[in-house]
Amino acid sequence: MTGLPRRNGSTLGWHSRGYLPHFDGGELAQFITFRLNDSLPRDMLICWKENLKLEQNAQAASIMRRRVEAYLDQGHGHCYLRNQDVAEMVQSALLFHDEAKYRLVAWVIMPNHVHMLCTPLGDHRLSQIMHSLKSYTSNEANRMLNSSGRFWQKEYFDRYIRNARQFARTVHYIEMNPVKANLCRKPEEWPFSSARFRQK
């Protein structure tokens, strides 16, 4: 998978570092989901992928995304992000590089996963942003929880935003996620979300 060259010698376009393909679109808005390591059994993911082999590529990806998100919203795994201190640390990490490495539009920290909508800035690649963010927060979370081992699942889902309608739908989806998962009644009630910041 190759793409267009960037100023720093890296390339834009599709690439894969393992199980999932990723799209580095430069300064295009990206919807990203990353999850805790124990939030979804690997065997289940492989089974779903096998079941979807006959589907068209784009349709299979959409079905897979919906299945994963529905499963995550049920709160499986240890849900370390229910710990308020850990969730606040992850939220602070998301906000730290806003307007430096990326423009952060919307986010939510759920008990076992994170959604964010951001636009990488300049020569900052999405894969580098995600590696840095996950590496820092996993080290901090393990320290706070007095634990060790893999905190985040290695892969993440990303989808670039094609138009204004999809952009608005994605912001709505992200900020409504805690309501949909029955964690609060209104989006602004959830303390680890851009919806709360918009109300200030």
C-alpha positions in Angstrom: 0.0 0.0 0.0 1.6 3.2 -1.1 0.6 6.8 -1.4 1.6 10.3 -2.3 5.0 11.7 -1.0 5.0 14.2 1.8 7.5 17.0 2.4 9.4 14.9 5.0 9.8 11.9 2.7 7.0 9.8 4.2 3.9 9.0 2.2 0.2 9.7 2.3 -2.4 7.1 1.6 -3.2 3.6 2.8 -0.8 1.5 4.8 -0.9 -1.4 7.2 1.2 -2.3 10.2 -0.7 -5.5 11.0 -4.3 -6.5 11.3 -6.1 -3.3 10.1 -5.4 -1.0 7.2 -4.9 2.7 8.0 -5.3 5.8 6.0 -2.9 8.7 6.4 -4.5 11.6 4.6 -2.4 14.4 5.8 -4.5 17.3 6.9 -7.8 15.5 6.6 -10.2 15.0 9.6 -9.9 11.4 10.9 -12.4 9.5 13.2 -10.3 7.2 15.4 -11.3 4.5 17.9 -8.7 2.8 20.1 -9.5 0.4 22.9 -8.2 -1.4 25.9 -6.3 -4.6 25.3 -8.8 -6.8 27.0 -12.0 -5.1 25.7 -12.6 -7.5 22.8 -11.3 -11.1 22.6 -9.0 -11.6 19.6 -10.8 -14.9 18.7 -14.1 -13.1 18.3 -12.6 -10.4 16.1 -11.0 -13.1 13.8 -14.3 -15.0 13.7 -16.2 -11.8 12.7 -13.6 -11.1 10.0 -13.9 -14.7 8.6 -17.7 -14.4 8.5 -17.4 -11.1 6.5 -15.0 -12.5 3.8 -17.8 -12.7 1.2 -18.9 -9.1 1.8 -17.7 -6.2 -0.4 -14.7 -4.5 1.2 -16.3 -1.2 2.2 -19.5 -3.0 3.4 -17.4 -5.5 5.4 -15.5 -2.7 7.1 -18.7 -0.9 8.0 -20.3 -4.0 9.4 -17.1 -4.8 11.4 -17.0 -1.3 12.8 -20.6 -1.5 14.0 -20.1 -4.9 15.6 -17.0 -3.8 17.4 -18.6 -0.5 18.6 -21.7 -2.3 19.9 -19.6 -4.9 21.7 -17.4 -2.2 23.3 -20.4 -0.2 24.5 -21.4 -3.3 26.6 -18.4 -2.6 28.8 -16.4 -5.8 28.5 -13.0 -6.3 30.0 -11.5 -4.6 33.1 -12.7 -1.1 31.9 -9.7 0.7 33.5 -11.0 4.0 32.0 -13.8 3.9 34.6 -11.1 5.0 37.0 -11.6 8.8 37.1 -7.9 9.5 37.5 -6.9 7.3 34.5 -9.7 8.8 32.4 -8.6 12.4 33.3 -5.0 11.5 32.4 -6.1 10.2 29.0 -8.3 13.3 28.4 -5.4 15.6 29.3 -3.1 13.7 27.0 -5.6 14.1 24.1 -5.8 17.9 24.8 -2.0 18.3 25.3 -1.1 18.2 21.5 -4.3 20.0 20.3 -3.2 22.7 17.8 0.4 21.5 17.9 0.3 18.0 16.3 -3.4 17.9 15.5 -6.7 19.9 15.7 -8.9 18.0 18.1 -12.6 18.5 17.3 -14.4 15.9 19.4 -13.6 13.1 21.8 -15.0 10.8 24.4 -13.3 8.5 26.9 -15.5 5.4 27.5 -14.9 2.7 30.1 -12.9 0.5 27.7 -12.3 2.6 24.6 -11.7 6.1 23.2 -13.2 7.9 20.2 -11.6 11.0 18.8 -12.1 13.2 15.7 -9.0 15.2 14.8 -7.1 16.6 11.9 -3.3 16.0 11.8 -1.3 19.2 11.3 1.7 19.8 9.1 3.9 16.7 8.7 2.5 14.9 11.7 1.4 11.4 10.6 -1.6 9.8 12.2 0.4 6.6 12.9 3.0 8.7 14.8 0.4 10.6 16.7 -1.3 7.4 17.8 1.9 5.7 18.7 3.0 8.6 20.9 -0.4 9.0 22.5 -0.9 5.4 23.3 2.7 4.9 24.5 2.5 7.8 26.9 -1.0 7.0 28.3 -0.3 3.2 28.7 2.9 3.9 30.7 1.1 6.5 32.9 -2.0 4.2 33.3 0.1 1.2 34.3 2.0 3.4 36.8 -1.3 4.7 38.3 -2.9 1.3 38.5 0.3 -0.4 39.8 0.2 -2.8 36.9 2.2 -3.8 33.9 1.7 -5.3 30.4 -0.2 -4.1 27.4 -2.8 -1.5 28.2 -4.1 -0.6 24.8 -4.9 -3.0 21.9 -2.1 -2.6 19.4 -4.3 -1.6 16.5 -6.9 1.2 16.2 -9.7 2.0 13.8 -9.5 5.1 11.7 -11.8 6.5 9.0 -11.2 9.8 7.2 -14.1 12.3 6.9 -15.3 12.9 3.4 -17.7 15.8 3.8 -19.4 18.2 6.2 -22.4 16.0 6.7 -20.2 13.0 7.8 -18.2 15.4 10.0 -21.3 16.5 11.8 -22.6 13.0 12.2 -19.3 11.9 13.6 -19.2 14.6 16.2 -22.8 13.7 17.2 -21.9 10.0 17.4 -18.8 10.6 19.5 -20.6 12.9 22.0 -23.7 10.7 22.2 -21.8 7.5 22.9 -22.1 7.7 26.7 -25.8 8.3 26.4 -26.2 5.4 24.0 -24.3 3.2 26.4 -26.6 4.3 29.3 -23.8 6.0 31.2 -25.6 9.3 31.4 -28.8 11.0 30.3 -27.3 13.9 28.4 -23.9 14.1 26.5 -22.7 17.1 28.6 -23.1 15.1 31.8 -20.2 12.8 30.8 -17.0 14.3 32.3 -14.6 12.9 29.7 -16.0 14.3 26.5 -15.9 17.3 24.3 -19.6 17.7 24.8 -19.0 18.8 28.4 -16.4 21.4 27.2 -18.8 22.8 24.7 -21.3 23.6 27.5 -18.7 25.8 29.4 
